Amino acid sequence: MARFTIIGAQGFIGGRLAAYLAQRGHEVTTPARGALAAKDCGHVVYCAGVTADFRRRAFDTVAAHVIHLAEVLSHVRPESFLYLSSTRVYGKSGREDVLLTLDPSNPDDLYNATKIAGEALCLAQRSGTVRVARLANVYGAGHESDDFLSAVVRACVGGQLRIETALDSEKDYVAVEDVVRAIERIALGGRHRLYNVATGCNVTHRSLIDRLAELTGCKVSVVHDAPRIAYPILDTRRLAAAFDAVDPWAPATLLDRLPALVAGIRSVRIHQELAS
């Protein structure tokens, strides 16, 4: 078994990763900021970050994705280092080797700019064991956030959904249980410096909302002339090659997991009503 140090273990992915690795028999450390040992930290996974609320927390976003990352990278001497980035950085292609572009004048590109800066800092390190994992849209039971999927599920459980993007919009959703498996594989034996962690299949808003309507009976309306937001199909061949025939990369599908997500939201609401 190996030694892991998780930066950002208080977050959704970091917390699930720490629990998964400990269950697998690894030694897991989750240091507070400023308490990270320079040596004997084993495999470091950098999970700290700001997601759906980055527009309101611009300075926190830069600090988490770049400044604190630089402090950690300059301080530790790990067996390996894995920075969790995002597949949001892609444009028309979802291959790891594609050139990335951004528009600094677009406020929505702040997130991408900070993630790309963090990636560049990692990949500029000479060590081949400093790597980057670009994660698709991560979901899981108990994940309460302001991201699109969480907001849609909550609205449907509440009985009414008004959606502001076209129904033929699409993106890749990956379960947190699959993400932590992938992180362990990449950290311990990754042969590349950059990996997509995704299902490799997009889910349309239409199929997502149709399934939620079946589960909840909610009423759905779409804003007139809603824009279509479509992310590219993500190439997962590098990640699949890190697994084998005995334990293949066979990620769960979102539509199959929706009943559990709906049940989780309903359970939270029941507890809130009982406590009020």
Residue pairs with C-beta under 8 A, 6 or more apart in sequence:
1 24
1 25
1 26
1 27
2 26
2 27
2 42
2 43
2 79
2 188
3 26
3 27
3 28
3 29
3 40
3 41
3 42
3 43
3 79
4 18
4 21
4 26
4 27
4 28
4 29
4 42
4 43
4 44
4 45
4 187
5 28
5 29
5 30
5 31
5 36
5 41
5 42
5 43
5 44
5 45
5 76
5 78
6 14
6 17
6 18
6 21
6 28
6 29
6 30
6 45
6 47
7 14
7 31
7 36
7 44
7 45
7 46
7 47
7 48
7 72
8 14
8 46
8 47
8 48
8 49
8 64
9 15
9 17
9 18
9 30
9 47
11 47
11 48
11 49
12 138
12 140
12 143
12 145
12 176
13 47
13 84
13 135
13 138
13 176
13 179
13 180
14 30
14 45
14 47
14 48
16 140
16 176
16 177
16 179
16 180
17 45
17 47
17 179
17 180
17 183
18 28
18 30
20 177
20 180
20 181
20 184
21 28
21 180
21 184
22 28
24 184
27 42
29 41
29 42
31 37
33 68
36 72
36 75
36 76
37 76
38 75
38 76
38 77
39 76
39 77
41 76
41 77
41 78
42 78
42 79
43 78
43 79
43 80
43 81
43 82
43 187
43 188
44 72
44 76
44 78
44 80
44 81
44 82
45 82
45 84
45 183
45 187
46 69
46 72
46 81
46 82
46 83
46 84
47 84
48 64
48 68
48 69
49 61
49 64
49 65
49 84
50 57
50 60
50 61
50 64
50 65
50 111
51 145
51 147
52 145
52 146
52 147
53 146
54 61
54 110
54 111
55 107
55 108
55 110
58 110
61 110
61 111
61 114
62 110
62 114
64 114
65 114
65 115
65 117
65 118
66 114
66 117
66 118
66 121
69 83
69 118
69 121
69 122
70 121
73 81
73 121
73 122
73 125
73 130
78 129
79 129
80 129
80 130
80 131
80 187
80 188
80 190
81 122
81 125
81 127
81 129
81 130
81 131
82 131
82 132
82 133
82 183
82 186
82 187
82 190
83 118
83 119
83 122
83 130
83 131
83 132
83 133
84 133
84 135
84 183
85 115
85 118
85 119
85 132
85 133
85 134
85 135
86 111
86 112
86 115
86 134
86 135
87 94
87 134
87 135
87 136
87 172
87 196
87 198
87 231
87 234
88 111
88 112
88 115
88 231
89 100
89 102
89 112
89 115
89 116
89 119
89 134
90 98
90 100
90 134
90 231
90 232
90 234
91 98
91 100
91 101
91 232
92 232
93 232
94 196
94 198
94 231
94 232
94 233
94 234
94 235
95 235
96 134
96 192
96 194
96 195
96 196
96 235
96 238
97 194
100 112
100 116
102 109
102 112
102 113
102 116
103 109
104 113
119 132
119 194
122 130
122 131
122 132
123 130
123 132
123 193
123 194
128 193
129 190
130 193
131 186
131 187
131 190
131 192
131 193
131 194
131 195
132 193
132 194
132 195
133 182
133 183
133 186
133 194
133 195
133 196
133 197
134 194
134 195
134 196
134 197
134 198
135 174
135 179
135 197
135 198
136 171
136 172
136 173
136 174
136 196
136 197
136 198
136 199
136 234
137 147
137 148
137 149
137 171
137 172
137 173
137 174
138 173
138 174
138 175
138 176
138 179
139 149
139 150
139 173
139 174
139 175
139 176
139 254
139 257
139 261
140 175
140 176
140 177
141 260
141 261
141 263
141 264
142 264
143 150
143 176
144 150
144 268
148 171
149 173
149 208
149 254
152 161
152 163
152 208
152 209
152 212
153 212
153 258
153 261
153 262
153 265
154 265
155 161
155 162
155 218
156 209
156 212
156 213
156 215
156 216
156 218
156 220
156 262
157 216
157 218
157 262
157 265
157 266
157 269
158 218
159 216
159 217
159 218
159 219
160 218
160 219
160 220
160 221
161 209
161 212
161 218
161 219
161 220
161 221
162 220
162 221
162 222
162 223
163 205
163 209
163 220
163 221
163 222
163 223
163 226
164 223
164 226
165 205
165 226
165 227
165 228
165 229
166 205
166 222
166 226
166 227
166 228
166 229
167 204
167 205
167 206
167 209
167 222
167 226
168 204
168 205
168 206
168 228
168 230
169 204
169 205
169 227
169 228
169 229
169 230
170 202
170 203
170 204
170 205
170 230
170 231
171 202
171 203
171 229
171 230
171 231
172 198
172 199
172 200
172 201
172 202
172 203
172 231
172 233
172 234
173 199
173 203
173 254
174 197
174 198
174 199
174 251
175 251
175 252
175 254
175 257
177 252
178 197
178 199
178 249
178 251
178 252
179 197
182 195
182 197
182 239
182 242
182 249
183 197
185 239
185 242
185 243
186 195
186 197
186 239
186 242
189 242
190 242
191 241
191 242
192 238
194 238
195 238
195 239
195 242
196 234
196 235
196 236
196 238
196 239
197 236
197 239
198 234
198 236
198 239
198 251
199 234
199 236
199 251
199 252
199 253
200 233
200 234
200 235
200 236
200 251
201 233
201 253
202 230
202 231
202 233
203 253
203 254
203 255
207 255
208 254
208 255
208 258
209 220
211 255
211 258
212 218
212 258
212 262
213 220
215 258
215 259
215 262
216 262
236 249
239 249
240 248
240 249
242 249
243 249
